[in-house]
Amino acid sequence: MSKKFPNHPANPERICWGCDKYCPANAMMCGNGSDRTQHPYELFGEGWQDWGNDTATAPAEPADPAATGAPQGPLPPA
């Protein structure tokens, strides 16, 4: 089981976030690279966990099918 990923850690710069080991930045064990992996909060700021979750506010289908250019009615024979 993996560890719970924190949304806003107190000192994200002290830890490598590249795997479930969460090694100190100066003693990485996994060989994930020469630098530590930054926490998404450091990269994207406040509200990073909500990105891409806008589907609840967007309509599932357009109100007017003609607006999409979709064919209306049965297709003509080939």
Secondary structure, DSSP 8 states (H G I E B T S, - for coil): ------SS-S-GGGB--SSTT--BTTS-SS---SS----HHHHH-TTGGGTT-GGGTS-SS-S-GGGGT---S-----
